[in-house]
Amino acid sequence: MLESHAHPLLQVREVCQSYRTGSGEMGAPILDNVSLELREDEIVGLLGRSGCGKSSLLRIVSGLVKPAAGEVTYHGVPVRGPAEGVAMVFQSFALFPWLSVLANVELGLRARRVSKTEARQRALKAIDLIGLDGFESAFPKELSGGMRQRVGFARALVVNPNILLMDEPFSALDVLTAETLRSDLLDLWVEGRMPIKSILMVTHNIEEAVLMCDRILVLSSNPGRIAAEIHVGLQHPRNRLDPEFRQLVDKIYALMTRRQEPVAHRDGTFPGLGLGMALPRVSTNTLAGMLEEIAAPPYNGRADMPALADSLHMEIDDLFPVGETLQLLRFAELEEGDIKLTPAGLRFADAEVDVRKKLFGDHLLAYVPLAARIKMVLDERPSHFARAIRFLEELEDYMSDDYADRTLKSVVNWGRYGEIFAYDEASETFSLENPQ
Amino acid sequence: MTLPLSAAESASISLDYGALPYYALRTTLRMFTAIGASLVFTFIYATIAAKNRRAAMVLVPLLDVLQSVPILGFLSFTITFFLGLFPGSTLGAECAAIFAIFTSQAWNMAFSFYQSLRSVPRDLNEVASGFLLSPWQRFWQLETPFALPALIWNMMMSMSGGWFFVVASEAIAVGDTTIKLPGIGAYLAAAIEQRRIDGVIAAVAAMLVVIIAYDQLLFRPLVTFAARFRVELSAAQTVESSWVADLFMRTRWLRNAMRGPVQLFQSIGLLRLEPLFRLPAPRVPSRELEIVFDLIWYGLIGLCIIWALWLIVPFVTQELSWHDVGESVALTLITMLRVVLLMGLATLVWVPVGVWVGLRPRLAEKIQPLAQFLAAFPANVIFPVAVVAILKFSLNADIWLSFLIVFGTQWYILFNVIAGASAFPNDLKEAAASFRIHGWDWWKSVILPGIFPYYVTGALTASGGSWNAAIVAEYVKWGDDTIAAHGIGAYIAEATATGNYPKIVLGVAVMSIFVILFNRLFWRPLFGFAERRLRLD
């Protein structure tokens, strides 16, 4: 790999970040020794699943959040607090609803004591550049999503940043709008009409990354590490149907579904039980639907994930958790970007409701340690009752409160479907009896 | 305003109708001074509480207590205090009245602002940090606009509550000191003293005019204006309108006249106002150090509480015995029974009415403002009418005075239930109809759970107001006749009239404890339940 000849614009060195638990202690790591460089004239993509810490990394780069360890330098100077010359575009647009389009764009300038006339002039220019002419006096709630995100871009560009940070800027938009906005942005970039020297974007959309970026950093999850770096040598404008493009997409799918080496747990309780596994929120209907889809033609038990994602209109953040849950339950296997049903998975797809529930319950007990543990505690107790908080606290030793909560909720739902235990939401207790 | 006190004594209140507009103006002026003070207090208090963790430990629970304490009971203390501050001048009395109104308005405004500050969306905060907004800019560009809709709604509620206190605090006798400030409340008091029922009616009419004017001229435009600040991504279905706001938007000279002030305000909001010197960026202190500071802080709070008790307890125990404590507890129980029964009665009456109205959008549109208006109307203006009736038919004061307690507060239940029933989702209504759910089943499983969160909000406000009203409602006068019911309200009012301070302290303290317990053990859990289980969105 070529080391950059030019001085890097921005450097991230060995950054670590951890969750803070409710009591303020350091919890599980989010980012583990992440280093990266941003050079002039490149678009770099941070590609990863939800929860891999890519948004945290972006906030550390922007100076909004301080890393627990490591440092970020901009032009060789350590970043402490939000740096001038770095602007951010948000997934949720983050526009001030009480300000008009023009005022939203002007705000950043006015706050920096730019004179009123100059601010107005520059704002109008940015609005013009980004294609918002005629909307100057509109309020954000009158605009469509795409127009709102254009305001977000104009607001970022107006302060003449060197680096533009983008936090999943197109993921809240519908497919067509996102595509228009992407190509408009790329046109401006390729033609050099923006003052920006470099773009760092976070995304969970593999095709988007291949379409836009010169370099893609794939982040692994739990904790976030840079798992791979991929150079995209294709010329703009890129064609999604180009075989080379497809090949790259397939390659990244394969990379991202590669089975991870089980990470050694911190020395804690139950090292062998795997309780510390954060589970995604996936409904049993989705799992069943996915099994049926893969079992049926044209896939007949084995599907190419990019094709599956395309036909089901699922992004990887929807698709991967489903695939991995199926893998965890041994209903399917992921390999090299393909998903293949196991015999149990095929049996499930063919079975009646009651058989499905039984099968699901058995697999849940066998392969999800948390479910097994809840069942064991319930069996052991003469009363067959257990408070949920007890399991939640155990989980919080391994993960942040949010994840612990989500994990428990998933197990509750799966356990209810598999009829291995009952859960009463009002009293937050598990029991073995279902209401008569 | 600063005449010597003797000149402002009771003789100067004229029952001439012609004097009423002037009195109304003075009352309104007092009201606005108080709301201004409340606003400043809100900005400072809530901001400190939201930005400083240690300050929040004290300020937030304090606010919680102040919100539920019957302020009217303290009137005698504040009056003595302010009279002492400006001896021989009416300024002291004015301040005392304004302070009384202030105490009825400030707490819920501060609480709403605090909660808004704590819930500013993270991404907007990040934009503000990214653009390096100074704290002053952030306050005016982000935090205040974000908090505005809730703040304005609470200001309206506060104003509604405030009229009650303005009437109560303009004419008050504490022991030998009698205070009468020119205003509608004093006019009313004079009319009661001279048994002039026409004067009472004139005061009621004046009050009506004032409240309608303030609603149309001030709050309708403000609510229209505040709609812009709602953080929501879709345009609202209901658009508030106000003819005054339209007038300002559409009339060129009015718009031009407003431009100057608006621009001035905008540029003040954009001043950086950096602190003159920056403290070195606070290092993240170690965990242990934090704990030590916390312990020191807890210790200081503890000392303050002990010191306060050390001041109060001897003062009260000097003249009072355990017997008095028992008496006040018993009386508070009676008042509590009254509040509970009357709230129950109001619920039985107004929930069905509210549901009936709320399910008919056309009707709800007309009734809703009326109910809000009735909630703002100070019920104590009408008390004399009730007293005349009780005297005339020699009714039992213990029973019939009770109704006055919820007279002014029942409307909160009504308009919240109407709001709940109007917001009840149409598809649920249709589902209920298609499954032929009728009668009691429909009430029990469909509409009552649907409106419950709204009902609890209304009932919570009504219950707080009722405790306050008890102090005025259990002890009423008509000329030289005094009618008193048994209860802690009458106990406090009587002690105030005779200037017996230890008894006032005891009465207010016992009542406060009851109110706080009542809120904690009854309303709070109910509210939590409603939020958790019965929210429809």
Interface residues (C-beta under 8 A of the other chain):
Chain A: G24 E25 R59 S62 L64 R80 G81 P82 E84 V86 A87 M88 F90 Q91 S92 A94 F96 P97 W98 L107 G108 R110 A111 R112 R113 F139 P140 K141 E142 V159 A426
Chain B: P121 D123 L124 E126 V127 S129 G130 F131 L132 L133 S134 Q137 Q141 L142 P145 L148 R228 F229 R230 V231 E232 L233 S234 A235 L270 R272 A281 R287 E290 R533
